[in-house]
Amino acid sequence: MNLCIIPARGGSKRIPRKNIKKFNGKPMIAYSIEAALESECFDRVIVSTDDTEIADIAKEFGAEIPFMRPDELANDHAGTLPVVKHAVEWFEQYSIMPEYVCCLYATAPFVQLQAIQNAYAQLKASKADYCFTVTSYASPIQRAFMITEQHRVEMFYPKNFNTRSQDLEEAYHDAGQFYWGKADAFKIETPLFSNTAIPFMLPRYLVQDIDTPEDWMRAEMMFKVLMKTDEL
């Protein structure tokens, strides 16, 4: 059985009610639910939430709410792996044994069903435990700098000041869309960022963290442009 788990707690602080806030005219979580369903990769698409309003909206768009997430997994410090583990073990209590699981974030309006499908195929063809979305940094991280308490500039790696950008190794970061994995790996909370995982590359124009009002504004503008160019 293939299981899609969409974590969506109700206590977002920086953007209140972020998971169900209207994004380009539709609740944010709807994009993830629709992509999961349309991918046809899953036997079950569920939302793990502690919030009844989120649950009701998720059901409107076709997701299941088989349980309400316990409070200890719905606070600001609850990580992704324990939330997925809880969902997998809930199904196993009822003799429903997931084999592959995809943790799909509720705040991923740029997620594409083809990416879900292709990452699943990539994981199955490998010996890895996980496959998740990554993208490259726009600028070399080796030349990053901080702004000090004295409002001055200080490089993290001063030795790279005179190194040409093209001579520095490219670096990547989590694109924050989804994590495909073996259910057993999620159950024992095998670390995601390790040699047990393989990357699924995304272009930078399909990646945008949405954690602040500024992020939200940028994401909506990006979305509208991509819609006009048929990239979504």
C-alpha positions as a printed Julia matrix, in Angstrom:
232×3 Matrix{Float64}:
   0.0    0.0     0.0
   1.17   3.52   -0.83
   0.21   6.21    1.66
   0.33   9.99    1.26
   0.49  11.92    4.52
  -0.06  15.69    4.45
   0.9   17.23    7.81
  -1.14  20.35    8.59
  -1.26  21.55   12.17
  -3.39  24.53   13.13
  -0.88  26.6    15.1
   1.06  28.49   12.42
   2.49  31.62   14.05
   4.18  33.73   11.36
   1.32  33.35    8.86
  -1.82  32.56   10.9
  -3.95  29.73    9.45
  -1.37  29.34    6.69
  -2.45  25.83    5.68
  -5.95  26.98    4.72
  -5.32  30.64    3.85
  -6.5   31.41    0.32
  -3.6   31.23   -2.17
  -4.51  32.4    -5.66
  -8.17  31.89   -4.74
  -7.92  28.42   -3.17
  -6.94  27.11    0.29
  -3.2   26.45    0.3
  -3.6   22.8     1.33
  -5.85  22.12   -1.67
  -2.89  22.2    -4.07
  -1.12  19.38   -2.25
  -4.27  17.27   -1.93
  -5.14  17.66   -5.61
  -1.59  16.86   -6.79
  -1.51  13.73   -4.63
  -4.86  12.48   -5.89
  -4.13  13.28   -9.54
  -0.75  11.53   -9.39
  -2.55   8.19   -8.88
   0.42   7.01   -6.81
  -1.53   6.44   -3.61
  -4.05   4.05   -2.17
  -4.84   6.57    0.58
  -4.32  10.35    0.81
  -4.68  11.58    4.37
  -4.19  14.81    6.27
  -2.66  14.64    9.74
  -4.04  17.6    11.67
  -5.12  18.7    15.12
  -7.51  21.32   13.75
 -11.16  20.67   12.89
 -11.4   23.51   10.35
  -8.37  22.22    8.47
  -9.87  18.73    8.61
 -13.17  19.92    7.14
 -11.47  21.79    4.28
  -9.17  18.84    3.56
 -12.19  16.55    3.25
 -13.86  18.99    0.86
 -10.92  18.55   -1.51
 -10.87  14.76   -1.28
  -8.45  13.88    1.51
  -9.22  11.51    4.37
  -8.98  12.39    8.06
  -8.74   8.96    9.71
  -7.61  10.44   13.05
  -6.91  13.76   14.76
  -3.26  14.32   15.52
  -2.41  14.19   19.26
  -1.43  17.44   20.98
   2.14  16.33   21.66
   2.72  16.13   17.91
   1.04  19.45   17.13
   3.29  21.94   18.93
   6.01  24.21   17.55
   8.72  21.63   18.23
   7.12  18.57   16.62
   9.27  17.3    13.77
   8.23  15.74   10.49
   9.52  12.23   11.19
   7.53  11.67   14.42
   4.36  12.91   12.7
   4.8   10.49    9.81
   5.74   7.66   12.17
   2.54   8.24   14.13
   0.42   8.01   10.97
   2.13   4.84    9.75
   1.71   3.14   13.12
  -1.93   4.21   13.3
  -2.65   2.31   10.08
  -0.67  -0.7    11.23
  -2.91  -0.94   14.3
  -5.71  -1.77   11.89
  -3.63  -4.28    9.91
  -3.12  -1.82    7.04
   0.56  -2.05    6.24
   2.01   0.84    4.19
   5.04  -0.05    2.09
   5.9    3.35    0.61
   4.96   6.66    2.18
   5.07  10.18    0.83
   5.06  13.06    3.28
   3.72  15.94    1.2
   3.75  19.38    2.78
   0.5   21.34    2.94
   2.29  24.53    1.88
   3.63  23.37   -1.49
   1.47  25.03   -4.16
   4.18  24.53   -6.79
   4.22  20.75   -6.4
   3.57  18.91   -9.65
   2.01  15.49  -10.0
   4.76  14.47  -12.43
   7.36  15.22   -9.76
   5.53  12.97   -7.29
   5.37  10.19   -9.89
   8.98  10.52  -11.05
  10.42  10.69   -7.54
   8.51   7.53   -6.64
   9.93   5.74   -9.67
  13.41   7.0    -8.8
  13.11   5.72   -5.23
  11.87   2.27   -6.31
  14.72   1.94   -8.79
  17.29   2.7    -6.1
  18.34   1.03   -2.87
  17.75   4.22   -0.92
  15.33   4.71    1.97
  14.18   8.17    0.88
  13.86  10.4    -2.15
  13.04  14.06   -1.6
  12.96  17.33   -3.5
  16.07  19.49   -3.6
  17.22  22.54   -5.51
  20.47  24.46   -5.86
  21.39  27.65   -4.06
  21.3   30.68   -6.31
  24.63  31.95   -4.94
  27.68  30.07   -3.6
  27.18  29.41    0.1
  30.96  29.45    0.56
  30.86  33.22    0.05
  27.99  33.86    2.45
  28.38  36.5     5.15
  26.64  37.57    8.34
  25.64  40.97    9.66
  27.11  41.34   13.13
  25.58  42.95   16.22
  27.6   46.05   15.34
  25.86  46.1    11.94
  29.03  45.16   10.12
  29.68  42.51    7.49
  31.65  39.37    8.3
  32.21  36.4     5.99
  31.56  32.89    7.25
  34.46  31.61    5.13
  36.92  34.49    4.56
  39.34  32.21    2.71
  36.87  32.1    -0.21
  36.77  35.86   -0.73
  39.0   35.76   -3.81
  37.76  32.41   -5.15
  35.76  32.65   -8.36
  32.15  31.54   -8.07
  32.59  28.97  -10.85
  35.43  27.34   -8.88
  33.29  26.69   -5.8
  31.35  23.45   -5.4
  27.62  23.8    -5.98
  25.44  23.38   -2.91
  21.82  22.31   -2.57
  18.99  22.64   -0.07
  15.7   20.96    0.76
  13.0   22.23   -1.61
  10.32  21.6     1.02
   7.75  19.88   -1.16
   7.7   16.17   -0.33
   9.62  13.19    1.04
   9.05   9.78   -0.47
  10.3    6.92    1.66
   9.96   3.37    2.8
   7.48   3.05    5.65
  10.01   1.13    7.73
  12.52   3.98    7.43
   9.95   6.5     8.65
   8.99   4.18   11.53
  12.52   4.03   12.93
  13.03   7.71   12.09
  16.02   7.18    9.84
  17.52  10.65    9.26
  16.4   12.24    6.01
  19.57  14.2     5.32
  21.99  11.3     5.09
  23.41   8.81    2.63
  20.21   6.79    2.91
  18.46   9.42    0.74
  18.63  10.35   -2.93
  17.76  13.78   -4.34
  14.99  14.64   -6.74
  16.12  17.81   -8.46
  13.77  20.75   -9.02
  14.5   23.99  -10.87
  14.72  27.01   -8.57
  11.71  28.66  -10.2
   9.47  25.91   -8.78
  10.73  26.34   -5.23
   9.65  28.91   -2.65
   9.55  28.61    1.13
   6.4   30.24    2.5
   7.16  31.19    6.09
   6.62  34.97    6.18
   4.19  37.48    4.6
   6.99  38.47    2.21
   7.4   34.84    1.17
   3.66  34.61    0.58
   3.61  37.68   -1.65
   6.58  36.42   -3.67
   5.01  32.96   -4.03
   1.71  34.34   -5.33
   3.54  36.47   -7.9
   5.63  33.48   -8.99
   2.53  31.32   -9.24
   0.72  33.79  -11.49
   3.7   34.06  -13.81
   4.1   30.28  -14.0
   0.4   29.86  -14.76
   0.76  32.21  -17.72
   3.75  30.26  -19.03
   2.03  26.85  -18.58
   4.69  25.69  -16.14
   2.0   24.7   -13.62
